[in-house]
């Protein structure tokens, strides 16, 4: 208890939560606008884009647990996690900026463009894994009980959504005014400043860390993969992430080819989702006084699953915005609860095995979460083949339907699967009415 009290005095929950703004700014633009930038603007074949996503998924499956393992075994005067934030954040920012600053001679040669995107996508993605594996591992370590976790998580998810409002919703307008190169530079500098603010405001308990057993990689991996709760939660997270990824990537295509409107409408659509999600976090946090964490989580998944379907039949802006409101409402419920459930898996592992290994666990959950890349790459590939959608110069005979399928049917299917799987996850203590 003494260690926990010291920890509470030394750690700033607001600084920790605000860091979610910093981690989200570059990576949201990186993943959300890679397709529209490389495929629609630079003319990369959509099939090659789907191949990049496919390859990256397997690379990330290897590097994620390694990062978590190294983090759990790190012992420095700054703690286990913070040194990796200090090392990884500047490198992440640099690679992100380079991703959206393609040299002119690369742009003119499609083979080189593919190689450049593949290398920079893998580099930026793996560095994101390094930073977020350590940032995420701090959450269950710094904040011990469900009440505190719920409050901190609510704040950081709001920070994440504000970051999304800038890096996703406003990006089409910003890039339209100043271009992708300068936008990525501004976002990168902003992310670096926020993460350094977090670094100097969050402190680990060094005495507590010194007494911890250093976990082994293979025993940790085996313990987790033999836990059915890990697989259930992991697949739900993967399908949820796939749906959200397709929202952020496909809205631009949907607005352009289905609604026949300009880039500013993309900002409106994404902005509606995020604003409603922020309001949803406030609403769902209040509902948690009456409902359990698990019930709110499952309800959010179901709302998202249903809300994608009307979009498929919509042809005008106002109905599309209304449908986007329901999507955002479901997103808010998921964001309110998912990290609390993930932290519970960490707690259960410690209770069963007596070893603190938040880094490995968060990394492996990150691996499962990033399986969304397989689903997303499959979606882009099927749409490309089925509707002959090559790139912005050659969108095929029916880009409107291609965009409908990409934005509506694939996310809907993912969320239906997530909703069904979620009912197999059982935490008796979290299924009881609580005050978190």
N, C-alpha and C positions, 0 to 999 in steps of 0.2 A: 504493500500500500504506500510505503514511503517513496518508492521509485515512481509510482503513478502520480503522487502529489507533486513531486519535483518536476515531473514531465509536464503536468498541467500548467505549472507556473512558467516554464521555459518556452512553451510552444504557443504560438499565436494561431488560433483557429481561423481567423480572418485572412491572415497571410497564406496559410495553407490552402484555404478554399479559393482565394483569388488566383492562385497559381493555375487553376483549371482554365482561367481566361487565357493565360499565357501559353499553355500547352495546346489549346484548341485553335488559337488564331492561325498558326501556319498550317497545321495538319488538316484543318477543315478546308482551306482553300486548296491545299495540295490534292486531296482526294476528290473534292467536289467538282473541280474545274479542270482536272487532268484530261477528261474525255473531250469536253468542248474545246479546250485549247489545242490538244494534239490532233484530235480527229477532225473537228469541224473547222478549225482555223489553219492548222499547219498541214492538214491533208493526210495524216497517218491512217492507214487502213484500219477499220474497226476490228477486223479479225486479229490484227497484230496488237491492237490495244488490249483485247481480251486475253491474248497470250501473255502480255506483260503482267496482268493481274494474276493469271494462273501461275506463272513462274514465281512471282513474289510471294504468293501464299506458302509455297513449300520452303522458300528461303527463310521466311519469317518463323515458320514452325521449328526450324533448327536454332535460330539465334535467340529466340525469346527465352527458352528455359536456361540457356547459357548465361544470359544477362541476369536473370533472377538468381541463379546459383552463385555467380560472382558477387552479387549484391549481398546475399545472405551471409557470405563468408568474409566480407570486407570488414576490417577493423581499422579505423583511423580516428584521429582526434576530432574529426567532424561527424563521425558516425558511420553507419553502413550505407545509407541511401544518398545523403547529400553530396558526397564527392562525385557520384555518377551524374547527378544533376548539373554540377559545375562543369564537368567534362563534356557531357552529352549535349547540353543545350546550345552552346555556340556552334558545334558541328552540325546539329540539326538545322539551325537557322541558315548556315552557309549552304548546305545541300539543298534546302528548300528554295533559296534564292536562285541557285544555279538551275534548278528544275524548270523554273519559269523564265530563265534567261538563256534560251537556246542560241548558240552561235549561228550567224547567218549562213555559213558554209554547211552547217549540219541541216538547216531547214530545207535547203535546196536538194538534198540527196535523201530520199525516203529510206534507204537502207541504213544510212548513218543516223537518221532521225529515230528509227526503231531502236538501234543499239544505245543511243544516247538516253532515250526515255527509259529503257530497261535498266541501265546502270544507275541513273539518277533516281528512279522510282525505288529500286532496291535499297540504295544508300539512304535516301530520305526516310523510307519506311522502317528500316532497321534502327536508325537513330531515334526515330519516334518510339519504337519499342523499348529502346534502352532508357529513354527519359521517362516514359509513362510506366514502365515496370517498377522503377524506383519511386516515382511519385505515388503510384497506386499502393505500393507496399507500405508507405508511411501511414496510410489511412487507418488500418486496423491497429497499427503499432502505436500511434499517437493518441487515438481516441478509443477508449476501452469499452464503453457501455453503449447500448442501443439508443438511448435517449440522446447522448452527445453525438453519436454517429449520425443520427437522423438530422439533427440541427446543422451540423457541419456539412453533411452531404447535400442538404437542401440549398445551403448557401453556395456551395461550389457548383452545383448543377445550374443554378441561376447564372453564375459567372460564365459557365460553359455556354449557356444559351445566348447570353449577351455577346460572347465571342462569335457564336454562330451567326447572330444578327449582322455582325460586321463582316466576318470572313466568308459567309455563304450568301446571306440575303442582299447585302449592300455591294458585294464584289462586282456583279455585272455592271452596276452604275459606275463604280470606281474605276474598273478596268476600261470601261467605255470612255472615261475622261482622261486617264493617265496611262493606260496600258498595263499589261500583266507584269512587265519587268519592274516598273517602279512600285506597283502595288505589292509585289512579293517582298521588295526591299523594305517598305514601310511596315508591313506585317511582321517581317522577321525581326526588325529592330524593336518593335513593340513587344514581341514575345520574349526576346532576350531580357529586356528591362523588367518585365513582370516576373520572370522566373528567377532572376537575381534577387528581386525583392522577396520572393518566397524563400530562397536559399538562406538569406541572412535573418529571416524571421522564424524559421522552423528549426528546432533543435532536438536531436535525439538524446536519450538518457544514456550517457557513456558507461556509467557503472552498471546499469541494467544490461547493456549490450555485452560487456566484458564477461558476464556470467553465463551467457548463452552458449549452448553447444553449436558448433559449426556443422550444418547439415551436409550430408553427402548427396551428390547429384542423383545417383541411380536409385537410392532408397527413397528419396523424396519424390522422384518421378513415379516410381512404382506405387508408393502410398497413395498418391493422388489419382493415378489412372485406375486404381482398384477401388476407388470411391465412386459409387454410382451417382451420388449427388453432383460431383464434379462434371460428369458427362451430361447429365440432364440440364443443369444450369448453363453449361458451355454451349450446348446446341441451341437452347433458347436464345442466348446472347448472340450467337452467330447469325441466326435467322433474323433477329431484330436488327442487328447491324447491317445485314444485307439489305433489308427493306429501307433503312434510313440512308444507306449509301446510294441506293438507286433513286431515292427521292432527290438527294442533293445533286446527283449526276444527270438524271434524266429530265428534271424540270425544264432545263434550258432547251432541250430538244422538243419537249411537249409544248412549251410556249411558242417556239418558233414554227414547228411543223404541224401541230394539231390545232392550236388556237390561232395560229397565223399572226401573232403579235410580236412586239419588240422585246429587247433585253430588259427594259425597265419592268416589264410584267413579271419576269423571273424573280426580280427583287421583291415584288409585291407578294407573289405566291410563297416564296420561302420565308419572307418576313411574317406572313400570317401564321405559318406553321410554328415559327419560333416564338412569336408573341403569345400565342395561345398556349404553347408549351410552358412558358414562364408563368402565366396565369394559372395553368394547370398544376404546376408544382405547389403553388400557394393553396389551391383548392384541395389537392390530394393530401397535402400535409395536414390539413384540417380534418379530412375524412379519416386519416389514420387514428384519430381519437375515437372513432366509432368502428372502423374496420381494421382487420389485421393487415400486416405488411403483405402477406401472400395474396390476400384477396384483392388488394389494390393493384398489385403487380399483374395478376392474371386478368383483371378487368381492363387494364391498359392495353395489354396484348390483344384482347378480343376487339376492343374499340378500333385499334389500328387495322386489324384484319378486315373488319367490315367497311371501314371508311375509304379504303382504296377502290372498292368496286364501283361506286358512282362515278368516279373520275373517268372510267373507261368510256362512259356513254355521254360525257359532257362535251359541249362544243363551244361554250362561251365562258367569259371570264368570271362573272358573278357566281354561277353555280360551282365553278372550279374553286373559287375562294371559300365558299361554304364547306365544300368537301375537305379542303385543306385545314379548316378549323377543327374538324373532327379528328384528322390525323394528328394535329398538334396536341389536342386534348389527351389522346392516347399516349403520345410521346411523354407528356408531362407525368403521367402515372408511372411509366416505366423508369424515367429518370429519378423519380422520388424514391424508388424502392430497390432498384437493381444492385446498387453498390452495398446496401445494407445486407442483402442476401449473400453477395460475394464475401463480405466480411464475416458472415456467419460460417461459411465454409472454412475460412481460415481459423476461426475459433474452434470449430469442431475438430479440425486436424490437430491443433495443439492439445486439446483435451484428450484425444485418443493416443497421440504419439509422444507428447511432452517436448516437442522440438518447435522452435519458432522459425518458420521458413516462409514468411510473407512474400519475399521476393520471388521464389520459385513458383509458389502457388499463383500469385498474380500474373507471372509470366506465362504459365501454362494455361491459365484462364484466358490470357491474351491470345495465345495460340488458337484456342477454340473459337474465341471471338472473331479472329481474323480468317477463320474458315469462310467468312462471308465473301472473301475474295474469290473463292471457287464458284460460289453461287452467282456473284456479280459478273464474273468473267463468262460464265455459261450463258447468262442472260444476254450480254452484249453479243456473244458469238451466235446464239440462236436467232436473235433479231437481225443480225447482219446477214446470215445465210438465208433466212426465211423471206426477208423483205429486200434483199439486194442492196442494203444500206452499206456503202463503202466508206464515204467520208462526206465532208461538207460540200465538196465539189460534185460528188455523185451520190446523192442520198437515196437513190432507187425510185421506183415508180409510185410507192405509197409510203412516204416518210411519216405521214400523219398516223397511220395505223401502227407503224413500227414504234413510234414514240408512245402511243397509247399502251401497247403491250409492255414496253420497257418500264414505264412509270406506274402502271396499274396492276397488270396481271402478275408479274413476277413478285413485286412486293406483297401483294395480297396472298399469294401462295405461301410465301415465306412466313408471314404472320399467322396464317392458319396453322401451319406446322408448329410454330413457336407456342401458340395458344394450347394446342393439344398436348405437347410435350410438357408444358409447365405444370400440368395437373399430376405428373408423376413425381414431382419434387415435394418432399414432405419435411418440414421442420415443425415438430409439435409445439415448441415454445413460441415460434413465430406465427403459427396458425391460431394461437390463442389471442383473444383480445388484449392488446397492450396499449401503452401510452407513448410509444415511440413515433 
